[in-house]
């Protein structure tokens, strides 16, 4: 036996644990479906608008860049980032809100919550092993998926879940990096998509100090709105500015300094601001920018029309699958006959669908 054979015999899986998590997530069916799940614009609207898949990849890239600069685990950030949206329904947040409403009206107080659904996807709904459900991910990755955005605790969480994941405490700094990377990614790419489709105007966002600063620098470079690279440069500079601000501010935090000195340092109460994030002024401007996006893009009439259609799809599919179990795939019928709650099986099935599959099924059932 040569040296390589001896090494491989002992180390049959040569990846580190978080890289293994990442690979298991990427190869899951739930991850592939993200390609046809809405971010803001329905997948059918255009080929170049972001989807849940491209969004997840952008979050991963930003999180890895931050983690590398801070000397933290890139692989852990990557795994959490790639899994953080696995629980999203078709038609974006509107789909999740509608599914939540339907479940609550049916007497399910837990309703539907996409962060928890992402956790359920990787621990329960994905079937990859003979003896147990889920993807068999590490504790740190599971914690990051469950707690990647505040508040961590939900009223319907079990006592056991609280005891295992300490929901009254912050998760790893890597999980918090993913949370902020998510924010950086969706703000920047929603501005990009909104400007390119014409639903958003530069005049509507330039009142924001972050944008005004970038526009001033672009003007100095001789790049105006008529230039074909204007949108790309605007978005690139916004991402860069937010990443730099996050790194500079977070490096000064007590939590980061203590982790640098002792990687196994204690957890911090969720009620405590541990200094990971943007500085105060930037955080205020980010909040203002998000409000502009809500007012001008997410509630734009054309976006609302598509989302209204999506809500109808969710509602009608939910009603159809509750009315006749035989409309469900055989494997799901079997779950219900074996005692699993009918409403939850239906909700999980709808949540797993891509936009185009949900639309196709809706038309098949109601249009003919």
For each residue, the residues with C-beta under 8 A, 3 or more apart:
1: 5 6 9
2: 5 6
3: 6 7
4: 7 8
5: 1 2 8 9
6: 1 2 3 9 10
7: 3 4 10 11
8: 4 5 11 12 14
9: 1 5 6 12
10: 6 7
11: 7 8 14
12: 8 9
13: 20
14: 8 11
15: 19 20 23
16: 19 20 75
17: 20 21 138
18: 21 22 73 75 76 78 79 138 140 141
19: 15 16 22 23 75 79
20: 13 15 16 17 23 24
21: 17 18 24 25 75 76 79 135 137 138 141
22: 18 19 25 26 75 78 79 82
23: 15 19 20 26 27
24: 20 21 27 28 128 135 136 137
25: 21 22 28 31 79 82 83 86 122 135 137
26: 22 23 31 82
27: 23 24 31
28: 24 25 31 32 86 121 122 126 128 135
29: 32 33 126
30: 33 34 86 121 122 125 126 352
31: 25 26 27 28 34 53 56 82 83 86
32: 28 29 35
33: 29 30 36 37 352 353 354
34: 30 31 37 51 52 53 56 85 86 88
35: 32 43 51 52 53 354
36: 33 43 51 354 355 356 357
37: 33 34 43 51 52 53 85 88 89 90 92 354 355
38: 41 42 43 51 52 90 91 92 95 310 355
39: 49 50 51 52 54 55 92 186 189 190 193
40: 49 50 92 190 193 194 297 298 303
41: 38 45 46 49 50 193 197 303 306
42: 38 45 91 306 310 355
43: 35 36 37 38 49 51 354 355 356
44: 355 356 359
45: 41 42 49 197 306
46: 41 49 197
47:
48: 196
49: 39 40 41 43 45 46 193 197
50: 39 40 41 54 55 58 189 190 193
51: 34 35 36 37 38 39 43 54 55
52: 34 35 37 38 39 55 56 85 88
53: 31 34 35 37 56 57
54: 39 50 51 57 58 189
55: 39 50 51 52 58 59 85 185 186 189
56: 31 34 52 53 59 60 81 82 84 85
57: 53 54 60 61 82
58: 50 54 55 61 62 185 189
59: 55 56 62 63 81 84 178 181 182 185
60: 56 57 63 64 77 78 81 82 181
61: 57 58 64 65
62: 58 59 65 66 181 184 185 239 243
63: 59 60 66 67 77 78 80 81 174 177 178 181
64: 60 61 67 68 74 77 78 81
65: 61 62 68 69 243
66: 62 63 69 70 77 177 180 181 243 246 247
67: 63 64 70 72 73 74 76 77 174 177
68: 64 65 71 74
69: 65 66 247
70: 66 67 173 177 247 250 251 256
71: 68 260
72: 67 76 77 173 174 177 259
73: 18 67 76 77 174
74: 64 67 68 77 78
75: 16 18 19 21 22 78 79
76: 18 21 67 72 73 79 80 140 141 144 172 174
77: 60 63 64 66 67 72 73 74 80 81 174 177 178 181
78: 18 22 60 63 64 74 75 81 82
79: 18 19 21 22 25 75 76 82 83 137 141 144
80: 63 76 77 83 84 141 144 145 148 174 175 178
81: 56 59 60 63 64 77 78 84 178 181 182
82: 22 25 26 31 56 57 60 78 79
83: 25 31 79 80 86 118 121 122 137 141 145
84: 56 59 80 81 115 118 144 145 148 178 182
85: 34 37 52 55 56 88 114 118
86: 25 28 30 31 34 83 117 118 121 122 145
87: 114 115 116 117 118 119 120 121 351
88: 34 37 52 85 92 93 95 96 114 117 118 351
89: 37 92 95 96 98 99 112 114 314 350 351 353
90: 37 38 95 310 313 314 350 353 354 355 357 358
91: 38 42 94 95 98 306 307 310 311 313 314 355 358
92: 37 38 39 40 88 89 95 96 307 310
93: 88 96 97 114
94: 91 97 98 307 310 311
95: 38 88 89 90 91 92 98 99 310 311 314 351
96: 88 89 92 93 99 100 112 113 114 351
97: 93 94 100 101
98: 89 91 94 95 101 102 310 311 314 315
99: 89 95 96 102 103 112 314 318 347 350 351
100: 96 97 103 104 111 112 113
101: 97 98 104 105 111
102: 98 99 105 106 314 315 318 347
103: 99 100 106 108 110 111 112 343 344 347
104: 100 101 107 108 109 111
105: 101 102
106: 102 103 322 343
107: 104
108: 103 104 111 341 343 344
109: 104 155 156
110: 103 113 154 156
111: 100 101 103 104 108 156
112: 89 96 99 100 103 117 347 351
113: 96 100 110 116 117 154
114: 85 87 88 89 93 96 117 118
115: 84 87 118 119 145 146 148 149
116: 87 113 119 120 146 154 157
117: 86 87 88 112 113 114 120 121 348 351
118: 83 84 85 86 87 88 114 115 121 122 145 146
119: 87 115 116 122 123 142 145 146
120: 87 116 117 123 124 125 348
121: 28 30 83 86 87 117 118 124 125 126
122: 25 28 30 83 86 118 119 126 134 135 137 142 145
123: 119 120 133 134 135 137 142
124: 120 121 133 134
125: 30 120 121 133 134 348 352
126: 28 29 30 121 122 133 134 135
127: 133
128: 24 28 134 135 136
129: 132 133 134 136
130:
131:
132: 129 136
133: 123 124 125 126 127 129
134: 122 123 124 125 126 128 129 137
135: 21 24 25 28 122 123 126 128
136: 24 128 129 132
137: 21 24 25 79 83 122 123 134 141 142
138: 17 18 21 141 142
139: 142 143
140: 18 76 143 144 172 174
141: 18 21 76 79 80 83 137 138 144 145
142: 119 122 123 137 138 139 145 146 165
143: 139 140 146 147 165 171 172 175
144: 76 79 80 84 140 141 147 148 171 172 174 175 178
145: 80 83 84 86 115 118 119 122 141 142 148
146: 115 116 118 119 142 143 152 161 165 171
147: 143 144 152 165 167 170 171 175
148: 80 84 115 144 145 171 175 176 178 179 182
149: 115 179 182
150: 179 270
151: 154 270
152: 146 147 165 167 168 170 171 270
153: 157 162 167 168 270
154: 110 113 116 151 157
155: 109
156: 109 110 111
157: 116 153 154 161 162 167
158: 161 162
159: 162 163
160: 163 164
161: 146 157 158 164 165 167
162: 153 157 158 159 165 166 167 168
163: 159 160 166
164: 160 161
165: 142 143 146 147 152 161 162
166: 162 163 169 267
167: 147 152 153 157 161 162 270
168: 152 153 162 269 270 271
169: 166 267 268 269 270
170: 147 152 176 255 267 268 269 270 272 274
171: 143 144 146 147 148 152 175 176
172: 76 140 143 144 175 176
173: 70 72 176 177 250 255 256 259 276
174: 63 67 72 73 76 77 80 140 144 177 178
175: 80 143 144 147 148 171 172 178 179
176: 148 170 171 172 173 179 180 276 277
177: 63 66 67 70 72 77 173 174 180 181 276
178: 59 63 77 80 81 84 144 148 174 175 181 182
179: 148 149 150 175 176 182 183
180: 66 176 177 183 184 246 276 277 278
181: 59 60 62 63 66 77 81 177 178 184 185
182: 59 81 84 148 149 178 179 185 186
183: 179 180 186 187 286
184: 62 180 181 187 188 239 242 243 246
185: 55 58 59 62 181 182 188 189 239
186: 39 55 182 183 189 190
187: 183 184 190 191 238 242 286 289 290 293
188: 184 185 191 192 235 238 239 242
189: 39 50 54 55 58 185 186 192 193 235
190: 39 40 50 186 187 193 194 293 297
191: 187 188 194 195 200 205 234 235 238 293
192: 188 189 195 196 231 232 234 235
193: 39 40 41 49 50 189 190 196 197
194: 40 190 191 197 199 200 293 296 297
195: 191 192 198 200 201 202 231 234
196: 48 192 193 231
197: 41 45 46 49 193 194 200
198: 195
199: 194 296 297 300 302 303
200: 191 194 195 197 204 205 293 296 297 300
201: 195 204 205 296
202: 195 205 206 215 225
203: 206
204: 200 201 207 292 296
205: 191 200 201 202 208 211 289 292
206: 202 203 211 212 215
207: 204 211 212 292
208: 205 211 212 285 288 289 292
209: 212 213 281 285
210: 213 214 238 241 242 282 285 286 289
211: 205 206 207 208 214 215 234 238 289
212: 206 207 208 209 215 216
213: 209 210 216 217 241
214: 210 211 217 218 234 237 238 241
215: 202 206 211 212 218 219 234
216: 212 213 219 220
217: 213 214 220 221 237
218: 214 215 221 223 224 230 233 234 237
219: 215 216 222 223 224
220: 216 217
221: 217 218 233
222: 219
223: 218 219 227 229 230 233
224: 218 219 227 230
225: 202 230
226: 230
227: 223 224 230
228:
229: 223 232 233
230: 218 223 224 225 226 227 233 234
231: 192 195 196 234 235
232: 192 229 235 236
233: 218 221 223 229 230 236 237
234: 191 192 195 211 214 215 218 230 231 237 238
235: 188 189 191 192 231 232 238 239
236: 232 233 239 240
237: 214 217 218 233 234 240 241
238: 187 188 191 210 211 214 234 235 241 242
239: 62 184 185 188 235 236 242 243
240: 236 237 243 244
241: 210 213 214 237 238 244 245
242: 184 187 188 210 238 239 245 246 278 282 286
243: 62 65 66 184 239 240 246 247
244: 240 241 247 248
245: 241 242 248 249 278 279 282
246: 66 180 184 242 243 249 250 277 278
247: 66 69 70 243 244 250 251
248: 244 245 251 252 279
249: 245 246 252 253 275 277 278 279 282
250: 70 173 246 247 253 256 275 276 277
251: 70 247 248 256
252: 248 249 256 257 275
253: 249 250 256 257 274 275 276
254: 257 258 274 275
255: 170 173 258 259 268 274 275 276
256: 70 173 250 251 252 253 259 260 275 276
257: 252 253 254 260 261
258: 254 255 261 262 265
259: 72 173 255 256 262 263 265
260: 71 256 257
261: 257 258 265
262: 258 259 265
263: 259
264:
265: 258 259 261 262
266:
267: 166 169 170
268: 169 170 255 272 274
269: 168 169 170 272
270: 150 151 152 153 167 168 169 170
271: 168
272: 170 268 269
273:
274: 170 253 254 255 268
275: 249 250 252 253 254 255 256
276: 173 176 177 180 250 253 255 256
277: 176 180 246 249 250 283
278: 180 242 245 246 249 282 283 286
279: 245 248 249 282 283
280: 283 284
281: 209 284 285
282: 210 242 245 249 278 279 285 286
283: 277 278 279 280 286 287
284: 280 281 287 288
285: 208 209 210 281 282 288 289
286: 183 187 210 242 278 282 283 289 290
287: 283 284 290 291
288: 208 284 285 291 292
289: 187 205 208 210 211 285 286 292 293
290: 187 286 287 293 294
291: 287 288 294 295
292: 204 205 207 208 288 289 295 296 297
293: 187 190 191 194 200 289 290 296 297 298
294: 290 291 297 298 299
295: 291 292 298 299
296: 194 199 200 201 204 292 293 299 300
297: 40 190 194 199 200 292 293 294 300 303
298: 40 293 294 295 303
299: 294 295 296 303 304
300: 199 200 296 297 303 304
301: 304 305
302: 199 305 306
303: 40 41 199 297 298 299 300 306 307
304: 299 300 301 307 308
305: 301 302 308 309
306: 41 42 45 91 302 303 309 310
307: 91 92 94 303 304 310 311
308: 304 305 311 312
309: 305 306 312 313
310: 38 42 90 91 92 94 95 98 306 307 313 314 355 358
311: 91 94 95 98 307 308 314 315
312: 308 309 315 316 362
313: 90 91 309 310 316 317 358 359 362
314: 89 90 91 95 98 99 102 310 311 317 318 350 358
315: 98 102 311 312 318 319
316: 312 313 319 320 362 365 366
317: 313 314 320 321 350 358 361 362 365
318: 99 102 314 315 321 322 346 347 350
319: 315 316 322 323
320: 316 317 323 324 327 365 366
321: 317 318 324 325 327 328 346 349 350
322: 106 318 319 342 343 346
323: 319 320 327
324: 320 321 327
325: 321 328 333 336 342
326: 333
327: 320 321 323 324 365
328: 321 325 332 333 336 345 346 349
329: 332 333 349
330: 333 334
331: 334 335
332: 328 329 335 336 345 349
333: 325 326 328 329 330 336 337
334: 330 331 337 338
335: 331 332 338 340 345
336: 325 328 332 333 339 340 341 342 345
337: 333 334
338: 334 335
339: 336
340: 335 336 344 345
341: 108 336 344 345
342: 322 325 336 345 346
343: 103 106 108 322 346 347
344: 103 108 340 341 347 348
345: 328 332 335 336 340 341 342 348 349
346: 318 321 322 328 342 343 349 350
347: 99 102 103 112 318 343 344 350 351
348: 117 120 125 344 345 351 352
349: 321 328 329 332 345 346 352 353
350: 89 90 99 314 317 318 321 346 347 353 358
351: 87 88 89 95 96 99 112 117 347 348
352: 30 33 125 348 349
353: 33 89 90 349 350 357 358 361
354: 33 35 36 37 43 90 357 358
355: 36 37 38 42 43 44 90 91 310 358 359
356: 36 43 44 359 360
357: 36 90 353 354 360 361
358: 90 91 310 313 314 317 350 353 354 355 361 362
359: 44 313 355 356 362 363
360: 356 357 363 364
361: 317 353 357 358 364 365
362: 312 313 316 317 358 359 365 366 367
363: 359 360 366 367 368
364: 360 361 367 368
365: 316 317 320 327 361 362
366: 316 320 362 363
367: 362 363 364
368: 363 364
